[in-house]
Every structure is written in structure tokens, then in C-alpha cells.
């Protein structure tokens, strides 16, 4: 019997690991054909991807030399939100006598139960799952859930996908940073030639006011924070804006901003955060108070922070460019338990300041006391 695989996604844009996943799925599942099916509008994301025509073009460039792959525009032609159960129903009718396999990454497995009509998907095909670096998935627990609730297990594939993301390509492209190693050469050239992920005024501002090293840090913070958007139920645009601007005043002189009034007793390493909030509000026209608050307290923290403020605080400490003893433990916790990671980051920051014998800003002390006591009360 013919074996047909379906690999869906936004592909905004396609990257190396999409290609590697496809090649390994064909091999491991012994597929006769693999359909690459870009969505029109993904139901689980609150941002609109590039037009389908652009994403299809990049997919054609990426898979031009991969055998048994067919780029399919069915979801794009349907319009609206793209639901996987409808896609599976469509292709089960097209390939009536074939075994169908719906292929996802481990990060999608965690959310599969929240998809629309997941039982219908499993009724019509087998779910095949890749592990992905940087995403924690408890496969034993998920298997037990699937058998109990769907009466059917999933297939765990052997290939482990590298930690490459479309988000990183979009952010690095907007920042004008090097895309080497992120996607196929022809794809990155196409992105740059057509300026597909154009920068906005806030990106332009930080590019003009940060060093090259600090710009990469800012991009890394933005990329990491965006991975938590769905889990924390936060708006991606708000996350991006807060992260892009969190260090916007790192090298600015407060004396150049006559209306800026610094509170007393603010330690020098914290000044840029307060000035950054002022610049975001007064110079760049940011009016969202949650974003402004996240910028202002991303270094010091404070009591009773919003989820967005905590996310920027944590991402600033654990982004991939950071290199200090214990950061790997924090990164692992970031994937498993965000709230506990935030608490560990707060403890790390306090200990760091104590070890350096630095003056500790009162808001940092307040944050530490507030969250330690809150944790104690919960226990």
C-alpha cells in the first residue's frame, strides 16, 4: 500500500531543519510521497505570515533537489484559518488507498490535544513526531495520554531536529544580521533580495544606537521570548516590541534627554532601563503601559510583575549568547517551567549582585522578597 506523508506548517520562512525533517521522514517511514503543505493562516498564532505566494516560492527553492517531495498549495487556496483535520480529510480522499502520516515536531505534540478535532486526525492517519532540540517533551506522559484519550499511540521518529527557527530568521533578517546557517542559501538570498522581513522604526532606532554585539543580544532576546508567546498567552507584537527596545538606551546619555528625571538611588547598571522606558514613550511613541513597564524593569525586576515583564527579564538573562556559570540550568528550566525559571533568575541576579558587592536597587530587593514569600505561601 502506498505511504504518503503530510508535513504542514507556516514555513515563514522555510529553514534547514524543515528540509532535514522531510528527508528523514521519507527515509524512516519509507514514504512514497511527502506533501509539504504551508498554511494560509495558522490558528495557533496571532501574527499573519508572509503571503502564501512568497512562502511557496521559498519552499520550491528549498526542496528543489529533494526527491519524493511535492509542494502543495491546498491550504493557501482554501483561505482563512488552516485546520489540520480538514487537510487530512482532503488528502485522505485524494489518496484513498494510501497510509497517511501527519508529521509534527515535539513542540507541536505538547499542544496536539488542543487542536480542533484531534481525534479525527488520528482516525484518518498516523501521527509521526520528531524530537526538537530546545523543546522539552515528556514522551512517556504524552504516550499514556494518547492511548487513554485517543486509543492510539503516535510514532516517535529517531531524527532529532536542531534548534533552528523561522522566528530567528525573521528577526535576524529585520535586524540586518547574518543569516548564514539558518536556511538554504537560495532562500536567504531570496529573503534579502526582496526585503521580505522589512524593519520598522523601532528596529531602525536600535540599529543606529547599539553596538554590533548588543544588537545580536537584542535579537537573541527577542527570538527566545517569542517562543513563549503561546504558552504564556501573550501577544507576539507586544513581546517583540518590548524585547527590541529593552536595551535601546544602553549607550545613550541621560543628559541628552532634558525631560528625563531619574529616581534617586538608581544604580548605574539600571539607569539604561529607566531611560529606555522614557525614550520608548517620548521619542518612539510607544503608549502600551505593559510594554513600557517591561522595558523599565527588565534589569532590576520589581514586585508583582506582569507576565510580559517577567518574560523580558528572563529572556535577557538566558538568551543563547549569555555565558556564565549556571546559565544552562536556567535554560533547561525555561523550557520546562517558566515561572520557576523566573524565580531562579531572580535568585541568580541577587546572588550575582551580592558576590560583586554591588549596590542592590530597592526594586530588586522588593521583587526578591515578594516572589520568595509568594512561593513560600503557595507551598
N, C-alpha and C positions, 0 to 999 in steps of 0.2 A: 504494500500500500504506500502511496506517495506521502512524503513528510514535508509539511510546509510550516515555516516559522514566521511569526509576526513580531517585528521589533518596532515599537512605537515610541513616541516622544516628541518633544518640541523641536529638538535639533536646532537650537537658537544660540550659537551655530553648532554644526556637527564638529566633533573633535576625534583625536586619535583613538580614544577608548570606545567610541561608538563603532569604529571600524574593527578594532580588536575583538569586541564583543560579538560582532556579526561573524567574523571569521571563525572564532572559537565555537560559537553556537552551531554553525554549519557542520563543523567537524565533530563536536561532541554528540549532537543529536542526529547526525548523519542525514541532514536535511537535503531534500531535492531542490528546494527553493526557499529563499528568505526574503520576505517583503519588508521593506523599510517604509514605515507609514508615519510621516510627520503630521502632527495635529494642526487643526485650524486655530482653535483657542483651547488651551489646556484647562480643564475645570478646576484643577487644584492650585492654579496660580492666579495672582491678581494683576499681572502685567501682560500686556499684549505683545506677542513676539513680532519679529520681522514679518513682512508679507510672505505668504506661502511661496510665491514665485522665487524670492531670494533664497529661502531655505532649501527649496527643491534644487536650485542651481548649485548650491554648495554641496548638497548630498550627491549630486551627479558627479561633481569634481572629486569628492572623497572616495566614492565607490566605483570609479570608472574601471579599475583593474581588478575588482573582486568578483570572482565567478559565483554564479547561483544567486546573486542579489538582484532584486528588482525594486526600483524606487517607485512608490505608489502614491498618487495624489488624491486618493479617495476621500480621506477625512477633510482635506483642504477644500475639495469641491463641495462637500456637504454643507460647509459653513457652520457658524455657531460653535458652541462648545463640543469638543470631541470626546465622546464617551466610549470607553474600550469595549463594553459589551455590545454596542451597536456595530463596531468594527469587526468584532469576532463573528457576530451573526451574519454580517455581509460576506465575509470570506469563507464561512462555513457553507454558504450557499454557492459561492463561486467554485470552491474545491470540495464538492460533496463527498467524494470518496477518499479524502486525504485525512491523515492525522495532523491536527493543528497544534502548534506550540506557541504560546504567548510568552515572550521573553522580557524579563524586567531585571533591574538591579536590586540588590538587597535593600537599598534605601526605599524602594517602592513597595517591597514586601511588607515593611512595617506598617504601611498605610492601606494595604490592599483591602482590608476588611471595611474601610470607609468608602471605597469606590461604589459607584452606582451599579447595582445588580452584580456583585462579585460571584454569586452562585451561578448566574447564567454564563459567565465567562468560563468557569470550571466545568460546567455541563457540556460545553462545546469544544473545549481544548484543554491541554495540559499546561500548567504554569511552570516555566523554567526560570530559575533565578541565579544570577551571578552575584558573587560577593564583591563588594567595592571597598577599597581602602578608604579610611576616614569616615566610614559609616558603621555604627555598631548595630548588629542584628543578632538577636538571640534565636538562632535557627531551631534549637530544640523546642523552645517555647512556642515559636511560630508553627512548627510542625504539629505539635499537640493541639494547637488552636484549630488548624486546618482540618485535621482528622475529626475533631469533636464537632465543629460547626459546619464544615463543608463535606464531610465524609470522603475526603480526598486529599492526599498529600501533594506537595509541589516537588518538582525535580530540582535538586541543588546541583548546579554545574560546577566544574572544577576550576574554571578560569577565575582569577581574582583581578578585577579591574583596577587600574592605577587611579590615583586621586587627581584626575584631570576634570575640569568642569567647564561647561559652556558659560557659566556666570563669570569665571575668571577671564575667559577670552573677551567677553563683552566689556568688563571693567577695565582690563589692561588695554584693550583697543581704544576705549574712550579716553584713557589717560595718556595715550600715545606711547605705551610701554611695549617692550619686545614680546612678540607672540611666538618666538621660536620654541618648538617642543610642545606647543599647545594643540595644534591641529596640522592637517596636511598642508604642505607648502602652498599648493594651488588655492586652498581655501583661505589661508591667511592673506595671501596676495589679493584675492578677490575682495576680502573684507576691507583691506587697507585702500585698495584702488577705488572702491565705491563708498568709502567712509560710512560703512553700514551702521556702526555704533557711535554716532557723532557725539561729541562732547557738548555740554551745556555751559552756562555761565559760571556755575559753581566749580565745575571741573577746571575750567579755564583759569579761575582765580587761584586755586590751589597749585596748579601747574606753574603759575607765574610767581608763587610765593613760597614754595617748598623746595628743598634740595632734592636731588635725584633719589637719594636713599630714603628720605622721608616720604617722597611720593610713592615709592614702592610699598613702604609700610602702610600708607593710607589705602592704597589699592588692596593690599592683603587683608586689612581690617574690614574693608567693605565686602570683599568676597566671602570671608569667613562668616560675618554677621548675617549675610543674606541666606546662608544655608539653614539658618534657624527661623526664617520668616514663617513658614507654615506651622512648625511645632509651637512657636510662641504666639501664633495668630497675629502677626504684625504686618503692616503694610510695607511692601518691598521698597516703594519710593521713599517712605519715611526713613527706613533703615539706611538706604543708600545716601540720602541727604545728610543725615546725622554723622555717618561714618566718613563721608568725603570731607566734611567740614570740621571734624573733631580736632584736627591739628592745624587748622587753617591759619592760626595766628602764632604758630610756633616760632617764627623768626621775625615777627612784626614788633615794632617798638610802640609800647603803650603811649608814649609821649606824642606820637603822630596822630593820635585819636583824641582830640580835645574834650569830647563829651564823655570819655570813658573814665569812670570812677571805680578804682579798685578798693574792695573792702579791706579793712585793716587786718594785719596778721596773716595775710595770704602768702605762703612760702613761694619763693621764686619758681620752683618747678610747676606750680599750679597756675601761675599768672596767665599763661597762654590759653588755658581753658576758659577763664573768665573773659579774656579779651576776644577769644574765638566766638563766644556767645554774642558779644557786642558787635563784632564785625558781621556775623551771620544775620543779626537783626537789622543793624543800622546801615550796613554797606550793601549786603546782598539781598536784603528784603525778605528774609525768612520770618514768617509770622507764627508758625506752628510752635506752641509753647513746649510741647513734649520734645520736639527736636532740639529746641534751644536749651532746654534743661539737660538733655543728654550730652550736648556739647560742653556745657558749663561744668558738669560734674564727672566727666569721663576720666579725669585724673584722680580726683580726691574721693569720689563717691559721696554719698550723703545718706541720711536715714530715709526710709520709705521711698526708694527709687522706683520709677516706672520700669516696665519690662524693657522698653527701648533703651533707657539709660543704663540698666544693668547689662544689656547686650553689648552696647558700645564699650563699656568699662571692661568687660571680659574679653571681647574680641581684640581690644587694644593690647591686652596682656598676653594673649596666647596665639596671635597670628603666626603664620609659618616662619616669618623672619626673626621672631624672638628667639634668643638663645641664652637661657640661664638655667641653673640647676633646679630641677623640679617642674619645668615647663611641660615636659612630655606627660607627666601625671595629670596636669591641668587639662591638657588637650584631650586625653582619654576621657576625663570626666565631662568635658564639654560635649562629647558625643553621647555619653550615657545619661547624664543628669545635669541639666543646665543650672538649676537652682543651687545644687550642691557645688557645682563648679564656681558659681558666683561667690559663694561663701568662702571657698578655698582661695579664690583670687584675692578676696578682701583680707583674709588672714595672711597671705603671701605678701601683700602690699604693706601691711602693718609691720610684719617681721622685717621686711626689707628696710623700712624707714628706721626701725629700732636698731638694726645692725649697723646702719650707716650713721647712726646718732644724728639723724636729720630732724629738723623741727617737723612735727606732725600737725597738719591743719586740723582745726576743730571739727570740720565736717567729716573728715576721715575717721576720727575717734567716734563721732556720733554714729556714723554708718556701722562701724565695727560693733559698738555696744548694742545698737538697735537689732542687727541681724543675729548676733550671738544670742541675745536674750530671746529673740523670736524663735530661734532654733531650739533653745532650751525649753521654751514653753510648749512647743509642738511635741516634744518628746515626753 
